[in-house]
Amino acid sequence: MAGRINDDDVKAVRDAVPIDAVVSEYLQLRNAGGGNLKGLCPFHDEKSPSFQVSPSKGFYHCFGCQAGGDTLDFIMKIDHLSFSEAVERLAGQAGITLRYEEGGYTAGTSGRGERIRLVEAHKAAALFYADQLGGAEAEIARRFLAERGFDQAAAQHFGVGYSPAGWDHLTRFLRGKGFTDKELILSGLAQDSRSGKPIDRFRGRLMWPIRDISGEVVGFGARKLREDDNGPKYLNTPETAIYKKSQVLYGIDLAKKEIAKTSRAVVVEGYTDVMACHLAGVTTAIATCGTAFGGDHIKILRRLLMDNATAEVIFTFDGDAAGQKAALRAFEDDQKFAAETSITIAPGGMDPCDLRLAQGDAAVAGLVDARTPLFEFALRHIVARHNLENPAGRAAALAEAAPVVASIKDLSIQHESAVQLAGMLGILDEQFVVKRVAQLARWARERGNQPQQQGRGRPQEPAPAAPPAAVGGGPALNLRSPAHRTERELLKLALQRPALVSPTFDAYGIDEFTAPPYAAVRQAIQDAGGAAQGTEDYLVRVREAAPNDTVRAMVTELAVEAIHTKTVDEVYAGVQLVQVRLRAVDRRVLEIQGAMTRLSPQAPPEQHAAIQQELWVLQQYGQRLRNRGAEGL
C-alpha cells in the first residue's frame, strides 16, 4: 500500500486549488453578494440557485439539500472518489508531489484509487491514439477527416486519433506504462479474448476522446473505416465506473464556458457535427454519445445555463423521419428546462457537417439562427398527420394538439400558441380553441399534473430551505425566533470573522446557545481551540472537531451563509455578542426568580441571601449590558 498521504501535503493541495475554480468546472457561478458565488446545485434537481461557494473560506454549501464541505469534499461527492483519490486528482492538477507516510515518496500504483487509475489509462490511451493518427496505417483515417473538411489542426483541437488494426497495440503500450490487465478490462479499453488474454477493444478505427465536463477523458467513440470491419458503424466505450453514456455530452469540455457566457446550447447528433459547428464559430455545440438526449443531459445543461431569462437550447436534427422522431422525443423533455427550446433542420436532410462542406461556415451559423420553437414544430408535426379537409379530421387534430399547447407553462405563450393552432387547423373561431386549451390546462392543474407558472414557464423562487433538524434530539431550529437568529449570526461571525468576536466569544458557555445545533457548533469551535485561534486552517479544524456529519454540515453552512448586514464590523459583532449574553442573563434571572418562589420559608437564611445576591448581580449585569452595550461585557 502507498500509505496515508502526508497531512502537510493535503493542506497544500487544499490551498493550491481555489474552490471556485474547481466548482466552476461543473456549473456556472454568479455573484451572490458578500463575496460569495451561487449556482444550481449539482447534487439535487433545482431551477433556482441555492448552492453557494465562499472562495475566501474555501467551502461550499447548498441551502436546498444541505450538501457542503471544502474542495476535496466537492470532488469526492461529484466524481464519487475516495478521499485519497480526490487529493491525488487535485495534486495532479496543481503539480504537487504527494508524500505517503508508510513508504515515503511514491508514484506507485498499488495505493491509487480505481477511478484515478481508469482516468489515467484513458489519458494515456488518448495520447497514444492521437500519435497513431500520423502513421502510415492511419492514411485512411486522415482521408476520412479531410473529406469532411477537417485538417490536422482540427484533429489536434479535438484530440482525434486512430486505433491500429492489430490485436493488442494499445494493450501492450499501456502495460508498458504500468497498467494491469484488470485495469485495462475495467476501463473498457481492452476486452477478453478466446485465449484468455486481453486484446484491444478498438482496432482500425477513427477515435474521438469523450471528456467529462471537467475535461478528463472517460471514454472513446470509434468510427468504422474499412469494409472488412464487421462491427457497428460507431462503437463506443461500454459502461464503466467512469463512463455512463447518459451522463456525458461530447464537446461539453470545450463548449461549457461559451454556453455559460451566452446562455445558449446547441445540441447536434454526432462527433463530426460538433467539430463542424465549433469550426464554423458555433462553439456552444455538444452531442450525446450513442444515446437519446435525456434527463441527465438536461441537468448538465441547466447547471450551465442556470436561470437566465434568455437561456435557450437549440436542437439540430436531420430532416429525415429519424431526425423528426428525435426532435419529438426532445419535446417531451422540453418542460424540464428552465430555458426556451428550439429546433432547426438543415435543408435537404443535411447535418451540420454536410452543410459546412456544401455551403461553408456561414451556412452553419445561419442554420442555428433559423430555429423554430420546439413546441411549434411539435404542433405542426401533429397537425400534418390529420386530414384537415373535413370536420372530423380537424376535430381529431385539435384533440391531439390541444393538450400539447395546454402543457406550455408560460401563459402568454400558451395563449398565442392556441391562436396559432386555430390558424393551423383552419378553425375560424379561434376563441373556441383558446377556451379549450385553457380548460385542459385548468384540469391538469387541479389534478396536480401541470403546475402553471407566470413568466416564460420559470418557477417562482422556492421558499427558504427547511432548517436542519436538531442535533442529538431536541427541538428543530426556529429561524423566526429572535434568539435563534442572533445565535446563528454570532456563530457566523465566529466562523467567518473570528477576530471581530475574540476573545469575548471564547468565554461564552455552550448553554448560552439555546438551539441544539448551534450549541453543537459552539462546542466544535471550543474543541478546535476557540475563535481566538482563527488562523488560515481554523475552519478545517472546526469541521474536524465536529462529532458527526450533521454538525459538520452546519459548520459549513454557517461558514458560507452571508452575514446579514452590509457593514460587518466591531459594532455589529458587539451587538450580536450582547444580545446572546443578555438573553442568557434574562433566562438565568427567570430561573432564580422561580427558585425563590419555590424556596421554603423554613430554608436557612444564608440560602435566601445567596439566591438574592446572585439575582442582584445578574440584574445589575443585565442593566449594564442594556445601557453600555458591548462595553458592558
Secondary structure as the mmCIF struct_conf table of DSSP 4:
data_model
#
loop_
_struct_conf.conf_type_id
_struct_conf.id
_struct_conf.beg_label_comp_id
_struct_conf.beg_label_asym_id
_struct_conf.beg_label_seq_id
_struct_conf.end_label_comp_id
_struct_conf.end_label_asym_id
_struct_conf.end_label_seq_id
HELX_LH_PP_P HELX_LH_PP_P1 ARG A 4 ARG A 4
STRN STRN1 ILE A 5 ILE A 5
HELX_LH_PP_P HELX_LH_PP_P2 ASN A 6 ASN A 6
HELX_RH_AL_P HELX_RH_AL_P1 ASP A 7 ALA A 16
BEND BEND1 VAL A 17 VAL A 17
HELX_RH_AL_P HELX_RH_AL_P2 ILE A 19 VAL A 23
TURN_TY1_P TURN_TY1_P1 SER A 24 TYR A 26
BEND BEND2 LEU A 27 LEU A 27
STRN STRN2 ARG A 30 GLY A 33
TURN_TY1_P TURN_TY1_P2 GLY A 34 GLY A 35
STRN STRN3 ASN A 36 GLY A 39
BEND BEND3 PRO A 42 HIS A 44
BEND BEND4 LYS A 47 SER A 48
STRN STRN4 PHE A 51 SER A 54
TURN_TY1_P TURN_TY1_P3 PRO A 55 GLY A 58
STRN STRN5 PHE A 59 CYS A 62
TURN_TY1_P TURN_TY1_P4 PHE A 63 CYS A 65
STRN STRN6 GLY A 68 ASP A 70
HELX_RH_AL_P HELX_RH_AL_P3 THR A 71 ASP A 79
TURN_TY1_P TURN_TY1_P5 HIS A 80 HIS A 80
HELX_RH_AL_P HELX_RH_AL_P4 PHE A 83 ALA A 94
TURN_TY1_P TURN_TY1_P6 GLY A 95 GLY A 95
HELX_LH_PP_P HELX_LH_PP_P3 ILE A 96 LEU A 98
STRN STRN7 ARG A 99 TYR A 100
TURN_TY1_P TURN_TY1_P7 GLU A 101 GLY A 103
STRN STRN8 GLY A 104 TYR A 105
BEND BEND5 THR A 109 THR A 109
TURN_TY1_P TURN_TY1_P8 SER A 110 GLY A 111
BEND BEND6 ARG A 112 ARG A 112
HELX_RH_AL_P HELX_RH_AL_P5 GLU A 114 GLN A 132
TURN_TY1_P TURN_TY1_P9 LEU A 133 GLY A 134
BEND BEND7 GLY A 135 GLY A 135
HELX_RH_3T_P HELX_RH_3T_P1 ALA A 136 ALA A 138
HELX_RH_AL_P HELX_RH_AL_P6 GLU A 139 GLU A 147
TURN_TY1_P TURN_TY1_P10 ARG A 148 GLY A 149
HELX_RH_AL_P HELX_RH_AL_P7 GLN A 152 PHE A 158
TURN_TY1_P TURN_TY1_P11 GLY A 159 GLY A 159
STRN STRN9 GLY A 161 SER A 163
BEND BEND8 ALA A 165 ASP A 168
HELX_RH_AL_P HELX_RH_AL_P8 HIS A 169 GLY A 176
TURN_TY1_P TURN_TY1_P12 LYS A 177 GLY A 178
HELX_RH_AL_P HELX_RH_AL_P9 ASP A 181 SER A 187
TURN_TY1_P TURN_TY1_P13 GLY A 188 GLY A 188
BEND BEND9 LEU A 189 LEU A 189
STRN STRN10 ALA A 190 ASP A 192
TURN_TY1_P TURN_TY1_P14 ARG A 194 SER A 195
BEND BEND10 GLY A 196 LYS A 197
STRN STRN11 PRO A 198 ASP A 200
BEND BEND11 ARG A 201 ARG A 201
BEND BEND12 GLY A 204 GLY A 204
STRN STRN12 ARG A 205 ARG A 211
TURN_TY1_P TURN_TY1_P15 ILE A 213 SER A 214
BEND BEND13 GLY A 215 GLY A 215
STRN STRN13 VAL A 217 LYS A 224
TURN_TY1_P TURN_TY1_P16 GLU A 227 ASP A 228
BEND BEND14 GLY A 231 GLY A 231
BEND BEND15 LYS A 233 LYS A 233
STRN STRN14 TYR A 234 ASN A 236
HELX_LH_PP_P HELX_LH_PP_P4 THR A 237 GLU A 239
BEND BEND16 ALA A 241 ILE A 242
HELX_RH_3T_P HELX_RH_3T_P2 LYS A 245 GLN A 247
STRN STRN15 TYR A 250 TYR A 250
TURN_TY1_P TURN_TY1_P17 GLY A 251 GLY A 251
HELX_RH_AL_P HELX_RH_AL_P10 ILE A 252 THR A 262
TURN_TY1_P TURN_TY1_P18 SER A 263 SER A 263
STRN STRN16 ARG A 264 VAL A 268
BEND BEND17 GLU A 269 GLY A 270
HELX_RH_AL_P HELX_RH_AL_P11 TYR A 271 LEU A 279
TURN_TY1_P TURN_TY1_P19 ALA A 280 GLY A 281
TURN_TY1_P TURN_TY1_P20 THR A 283 THR A 284
STRN STRN17 ALA A 285 ALA A 287
BEND BEND18 CYS A 289 THR A 291
HELX_RH_AL_P HELX_RH_AL_P12 GLY A 295 LEU A 305
TURN_TY1_P TURN_TY1_P21 MET A 306 ASP A 307
TURN_TY1_P TURN_TY1_P22 ALA A 309 THR A 310
STRN STRN18 GLU A 312 PHE A 317
BEND BEND19 GLY A 319 ASP A 320
HELX_RH_AL_P HELX_RH_AL_P13 ALA A 321 GLU A 332
TURN_TY1_P TURN_TY1_P23 ASP A 333 ASP A 333
HELX_RH_3T_P HELX_RH_3T_P3 ASP A 334 LYS A 336
BEND BEND20 ALA A 338 ALA A 339
STRN STRN19 GLU A 340 ILE A 345
HELX_RH_3T_P HELX_RH_3T_P4 PRO A 347 GLY A 349
HELX_RH_AL_P HELX_RH_AL_P14 PRO A 352 GLN A 359
HELX_RH_AL_P HELX_RH_AL_P15 ASP A 361 ASP A 369
TURN_TY1_P TURN_TY1_P24 ALA A 370 ALA A 370
STRN STRN20 THR A 372 PRO A 373
HELX_RH_AL_P HELX_RH_AL_P16 LEU A 374 VAL A 383
TURN_TY1_P TURN_TY1_P25 ALA A 384 ARG A 385
BEND BEND21 HIS A 386 HIS A 386
TURN_TY1_P TURN_TY1_P26 LEU A 388 GLU A 389
BEND BEND22 ASN A 390 ASN A 390
HELX_RH_AL_P HELX_RH_AL_P17 PRO A 391 ALA A 406
TURN_TY1_P TURN_TY1_P27 SER A 407 SER A 407
BEND BEND23 LYS A 409 LYS A 409
STRN STRN21 ASP A 410 ASP A 410
HELX_RH_AL_P HELX_RH_AL_P18 LEU A 411 LEU A 425
TURN_TY1_P TURN_TY1_P28 GLY A 426 GLY A 426
BEND BEND24 LEU A 428 LEU A 428
HELX_RH_AL_P HELX_RH_AL_P19 GLU A 430 ARG A 447
TURN_TY1_P TURN_TY1_P29 GLY A 448 GLY A 448
BEND BEND25 ASN A 449 GLN A 450
STRN STRN22 GLN A 453 GLN A 453
BEND BEND26 GLN A 454 GLY A 455
TURN_TY1_P TURN_TY1_P30 ARG A 456 GLY A 457
HELX_LH_PP_P HELX_LH_PP_P5 ARG A 458 ALA A 470
TURN_TY1_P TURN_TY1_P31 VAL A 471 GLY A 472
BEND BEND27 GLY A 473 GLY A 474
HELX_LH_PP_P HELX_LH_PP_P6 PRO A 475 LEU A 477
TURN_TY1_P TURN_TY1_P32 LEU A 479 ARG A 480
BEND BEND28 SER A 481 SER A 481
HELX_RH_AL_P HELX_RH_AL_P20 PRO A 482 GLN A 496
HELX_RH_AL_P HELX_RH_AL_P21 PRO A 498 VAL A 501
TURN_TY1_P TURN_TY1_P33 SER A 502 PRO A 503
HELX_RH_3T_P HELX_RH_3T_P5 THR A 504 ALA A 507
BEND BEND29 TYR A 508 TYR A 508
HELX_RH_3T_P HELX_RH_3T_P6 ILE A 510 GLU A 512
BEND BEND30 ALA A 515 ALA A 515
HELX_RH_AL_P HELX_RH_AL_P22 PRO A 516 ASP A 527
TURN_TY1_P TURN_TY1_P34 ALA A 528 GLY A 529
HELX_RH_3T_P HELX_RH_3T_P7 ALA A 531 GLN A 533
TURN_TY1_P TURN_TY1_P35 GLU A 536 ASP A 537
HELX_RH_AL_P HELX_RH_AL_P23 TYR A 538 ALA A 545
BEND BEND31 ALA A 546 ASN A 548
HELX_RH_AL_P HELX_RH_AL_P24 ASP A 549 VAL A 560
BEND BEND32 GLU A 561 GLU A 561
HELX_LH_PP_P HELX_LH_PP_P7 ALA A 562 ILE A 563
BEND BEND33 HIS A 564 LYS A 566
BEND BEND34 ASP A 569 ASP A 569
HELX_RH_AL_P HELX_RH_AL_P25 GLU A 570 ARG A 598
BEND BEND35 LEU A 599 LEU A 599
TURN_TY1_P TURN_TY1_P36 PRO A 601 GLN A 602
BEND BEND36 ALA A 603 ALA A 603
HELX_RH_AL_P HELX_RH_AL_P26 PRO A 605 ARG A 628
HELX_RH_3T_P HELX_RH_3T_P8 GLY A 629 GLY A 632
#
